[in-house]
């Protein structure tokens, strides 16, 4: 298992926290995974985190499921994805289940895991479209857009037909 990551799920992080993490990681060349699920990082925080594609570490995984990043945040990630050669997995899904996450890390004692909750990333049509279309210009292997309102309302949309997109 690779340990070059930050796991700060369900910590109550807001835009300020997301921005602080982004600022602290500028110039870092070792971090590969950023797991910030189930926080309260909104569009402003997502824009700051997307800035890491220019100045930050060679991230391979970014998981922001259950954060209200909105369309503006999704657009910032779409712009950043085009700059990244390392990003393989971006999760902007609306679902966050800390027990399932703990199990996926082979944690044997998940007694302190919080109950699952559902917040949604609040992606609008433009945000989903921007991220999905940017996928064509990347080396990514997975984009998770599950449980977003727009995706649920448009399951057959052509931009969602890429096999790397989870809906």
Secondary structure, 3 states (H helix, E strand, C coil): CCCCEEECCCCCCCHHHHHHHHHHHCCCCCCCEEECCCCCCCHHHHHHHHCHHHHCCCCCEEECCCCCCHHHHHHHHHHHHCCCCCCCEEECCCEECHHHHHHHCCCCCCCCCCCCEECCCCCCHHHHHHHHHHHHHCCCCEEECCCCHHHHHCCCCHHHHCCCEEC
